[in-house]
Structures are given as structure tokens and as C-alpha cells.
Amino acid sequence: MEEKKKRVKDRIVSAAWELFYEKGYDATTVDDIIRLSDTSKGSFYYYFDGKDALLNTLSTVLDDLYLSLKEEMDPYMDSFEKLMFLNYRSHLFMERSIKVDLLASLYSTQLISKGVRSLLDQNREYYKLISSVMEEGQKRGEINRRKSVSELLKYYSLCERALVTDWCLNKGSYSLAEYSKEYMPIMMESFKGKQL
């Protein structure tokens, strides 16, 4: 039963974000979301108070992406390269799937939120995956051990958010993915381990 509920909620979230990208947030209605997700009005309102409540589901959408990227990664790839792969692919997804003005609005609501800031929730798949790659990298000597995984994770996520924030400030005038591909390795260079 819980799995069925999760599938319904996931369909609503997925449909909403597809519509937000295609039509824009303001032009998307609850009825549009219900129609595309092939759910009922009752199901929609069981999970969400309204369209605005879907804005906090960005972390869910991104976590689904990280689960699929985890499956794509070559387990023998260097851990530092895995981190750069995850960064590039997540920023490519944002660039292609989330309008820059909507992303900027989402980031700004996280700044003023008095409640839970979903993007900082350490239980997210994002944090679990990045932590596991860093732990693996430290064991292999590919990520240095001078800092703890939690310190490295904090810096890594800070760098990612900085790149996204700058992209939003510049109204998406350049490729987020390509810019990240060039500058994230430079920002993270000091965390490379000594190769054995």
C-alpha cells in the first residue's frame, strides 16, 4: 500500500515539474498536473495543499536523478572523477529541465524559509551518495584524508550551490553544465588524494 502511495505522489511531482518547465510555473494549473499525472483531485490534495507545495519537491526530483546516476557510474571510476561526473550531470539536468527563473525562486524560498530547508536535509539521496563516493575515495587514496567526509561534503555542496546561484544571477546566460565542468574540478582540486 505504501509503495502505491509513493508511486502516485511521484507521478504528481514528475508531472508538475514537466509542466513547470514546458508552460512555466504561473501558467501551470492543478488541473493540468492532475491530468498529466493521471491522478484524481482527491489524490492531489491528499499529498499537497496546492501548487505552491510542489516547489519544495525539487529535492525529491533531484534525488531521483541521483539514484539513476548512481546506477550509471562505473564502480571502477576514480572517486574524484565520480564527483565531477555527478556534478556535471546534475547541473546538465537543471539546465535542461528547470527554468532558471523557477530555480532562482526556489533557492530564494530556501533562504527565507522558517521551516525545513529541503535542500539541506542530510537524509537526502544526494548527501548519502556524495558521502559514499568520498568515503570510498578516501579508502582508495583518491580523496585526501586531511578533512573528514562531513567537512568535504559541506564544501562540495557549497561549491555546487555557488555555481547554481551564480547561474541564476546571470539569468542562465551560459551553460551551467559546461561552466561547472570547467570550474568544479578547480574548486575541488585540494581534495584530490595522493595517487598510490
BELTA-V304862 format. One record per pair of residues at least 24 apart in sequence whose C-alpha atoms are under 6 Angstrom apart, sorted by the first residue. I is the first residue (numbers start at 1). J is the second residue. Records with the same first field share a line. If there is no record, write none. Layout:
I = J / J
This chain:
11 = 37
12 = 37
21 = 98 / 99
59 = 119
63 = 125 / 126
79 = 133 / 137
88 = 177 / 181
91 = 177
92 = 177
100 = 168 / 172
104 = 168
141 = 193
142 = 192 / 193
143 = 191 / 192 / 193
144 = 191 / 192 / 193
